[in-house]
Amino acid sequence: MEIKKYLWRQTYLSRIMGSVGSNLWRSFWIEDQDGQEVDLIRNGDLSCALHISGVLLNLNPRSGSKAKFVSGPMTKVDQLHQDLLANGWEELKFNGVESVQSGDVIFWEELRGYNGREAGGPHGHCGFYIGEEKGISVIPRTGNPQIHDYLYRDQKDYIGNFEGRDQREISLVLRCTKLLDSLPQPAASIKTDIDA
């Protein structure tokens, strides 16, 4: 078989779907200033940004392109947001389901006392939009990525009451169309050992 063209968008979307149920992003260990080993994301409880950056990092071209999806693993939502912008993602305003498309990265509103389990400052969340009003993001109860309603209308029982509302609002959408279009293609047909 010969490879004529890389189908980056289809590969990107299949990697997103393939992340569902994975335990790859449950931990990110550091040593703190006191020499203590700490899991920054508490066994998946805080791993939404690490999930997104992990999927994207796996897609970065290895050679022949300055374009990349993400600079490295990210453990904070605001850090991920800024890094995606620096790597050419488009920032879009959310104006209902018509304004999002499969593969967009969604940033949901910050909430206090996220998941209804602890008090504290505002806590953001991010995930992928996959179409048909569905998203994929890390669900704290399971600690891994799951498919869910894109406004969390089906998750409010254990995530919280969204400050008296029945859904979690989307604050921001990032899209990588220009980035996908700029990724390298084979200079000529490439022969592989795979029979089509």
C-alpha positions as a printed Julia matrix, in Angstrom:
196×3 Matrix{Float64}:
   0.0    0.0    0.0
   1.09   3.57  -0.62
   0.31   6.53   1.62
  -0.77   9.49  -0.49
  -1.94  11.84   2.28
  -2.1   11.96   6.09
  -5.66  12.52   7.32
  -4.81  14.63  10.34
  -8.37  15.6   11.3
  -9.61  12.01  11.31
  -6.55  10.94  13.31
  -7.12  13.78  15.78
 -10.78  12.86  16.3
 -10.0    9.15  16.66
  -7.38   9.9   19.34
  -9.94  11.92  21.27
 -12.45   9.05  21.12
  -9.73   6.55  21.99
  -9.0    8.38  25.24
 -12.37   7.42  26.78
 -11.91   5.27  29.87
  -8.11   5.55  29.84
  -6.24   5.73  33.14
  -3.16   7.39  31.59
  -3.91  10.79  33.13
  -4.74   9.77  36.71
  -1.43  10.94  38.21
   1.31  13.52  37.75
   3.88  13.24  40.52
   6.18  15.98  41.76
   8.49  16.53  44.69
   7.53  19.67  46.62
   9.75  22.15  48.42
   9.72  19.97  51.56
  10.86  16.86  49.69
   7.4   15.29  49.82
   6.08  13.33  46.83
   2.74  14.77  45.74
   0.27  13.7   43.06
  -0.69  17.09  41.6
  -3.93  15.79  40.16
  -5.03  13.51  43.01
  -5.61  10.23  41.21
  -7.55  11.82  38.37
  -9.6   14.27  40.41
  -7.88  17.28  38.81
  -6.66  15.81  35.52
  -8.78  17.54  32.86
  -5.92  19.71  31.54
  -3.48  16.79  31.66
  -5.95  14.68  29.63
  -6.32  17.34  26.92
  -2.59  18.09  26.73
  -1.76  14.37  26.72
  -3.96  13.64  23.73
  -2.6   16.68  21.89
   1.03  16.01  22.77
   0.71  12.56  21.21
  -0.29  14.23  17.93
   2.58  16.73  17.69
   4.51  16.13  14.44
   7.9   14.58  15.08
   9.74  16.24  12.21
   9.36  18.59   9.29
   6.96  21.02  10.97
   7.14  23.88  13.41
   3.42  23.46  14.03
   2.41  21.71  17.22
  -0.78  21.21  19.15
   0.62  21.83  22.63
   4.03  22.57  24.16
   3.99  19.82  26.78
   1.95  18.27  29.57
  -0.24  20.8   31.36
  -1.77  20.37  34.8
  -3.73  23.62  35.08
  -6.7   24.78  33.02
  -5.48  28.38  32.6
  -1.98  27.16  31.68
  -3.49  24.91  28.98
  -5.62  27.77  27.64
  -2.62  30.1   27.26
  -0.45  27.39  25.71
  -3.05  26.47  23.08
  -3.38  30.12  22.08
   0.42  30.39  21.79
   0.38  27.38  19.47
  -2.13  28.84  17.01
  -5.51  27.71  18.29
  -8.42  30.05  17.52
 -10.42  31.41  20.44
 -14.16  31.46  19.75
 -17.12  32.73  21.69
 -19.65  30.07  22.59
 -23.06  30.92  21.09
 -24.97  27.67  21.46
 -24.44  24.23  19.99
 -24.2   25.63  16.45
 -20.95  27.4   17.4
 -19.0   24.24  18.33
 -17.72  21.4   16.18
 -16.14  18.02  16.79
 -12.59  18.41  18.06
 -13.05  21.8   19.69
 -11.63  22.17  23.19
 -14.29  23.46  25.56
 -13.59  25.44  28.7
 -16.47  25.4   31.18
 -17.18  28.12  33.71
 -15.27  28.21  36.96
 -17.24  27.03  39.97
 -16.6   27.26  43.7
 -16.57  24.08  45.71
 -16.25  22.01  42.55
 -17.83  18.56  42.56
 -19.74  19.53  45.68
 -16.92  17.99  47.74
 -14.8   20.83  48.96
 -14.89  24.54  49.51
 -12.35  26.81  47.96
 -11.68  29.14  45.13
 -13.1   28.89  41.63
 -12.2   25.75  39.74
 -12.26  25.55  35.93
 -12.72  22.51  33.73
 -11.93  21.61  30.12
 -12.66  18.82  27.66
 -13.29  17.97  24.02
 -16.52  18.52  22.11
 -17.35  15.44  19.98
 -20.63  16.43  18.31
 -24.33  15.74  18.94
 -24.23  17.78  22.18
 -21.66  15.43  23.72
 -18.27  16.07  25.26
 -15.38  14.02  26.6
 -13.68  15.12  29.78
 -12.32  13.61  32.96
 -15.14  12.87  35.38
 -13.82  13.2   38.95
 -15.9   10.27  40.2
 -14.15   7.87  37.81
 -10.83   9.73  37.45
 -10.76   9.13  33.7
 -12.25  10.59  30.51
 -15.91   9.78  29.84
 -18.52  10.79  27.26
 -21.19  13.06  28.75
 -23.66  15.8   27.87
 -21.64  18.81  26.73
 -23.32  21.04  29.33
 -23.13  18.38  32.07
 -26.91  18.19  32.32
 -26.54  14.44  32.9
 -23.85  14.78  35.59
 -25.16  17.31  38.08
 -25.99  14.76  40.78
 -22.37  14.19  41.69
 -20.59  17.2   40.2
 -22.68  19.8   41.99
 -25.66  22.01  41.41
 -23.87  24.5   39.15
 -24.71  27.32  41.53
 -28.46  26.7   41.33
 -28.66  25.93  37.6
 -29.14  22.61  35.84
 -26.06  22.84  33.61
 -22.46  24.02  33.57
 -22.0   26.94  31.21
 -19.32  26.99  28.51
 -17.12  30.05  28.82
 -14.75  29.52  25.89
 -14.12  27.36  22.84
 -10.76  26.79  21.14
 -10.44  25.37  17.61
  -7.4   23.97  15.78
  -8.56  24.02  12.12
  -5.68  26.2   10.89
  -3.21  24.08  12.82
  -4.54  20.84  11.32
  -4.31  22.37   7.84
  -0.64  23.34   8.42
   0.61  19.89   9.47
   3.07  18.12   7.18
   2.13  15.78   4.36
   4.34  13.18   2.7
   6.61  14.75   0.08
   5.81  11.79  -2.17
   3.84   8.58  -1.86
   5.23   6.38   0.89
   5.21   2.61   0.6
   4.26   0.66   3.73
   4.26  -3.01   4.69
   0.51  -2.83   5.34
  -1.78  -4.38   2.74
  -4.96  -2.4    2.22
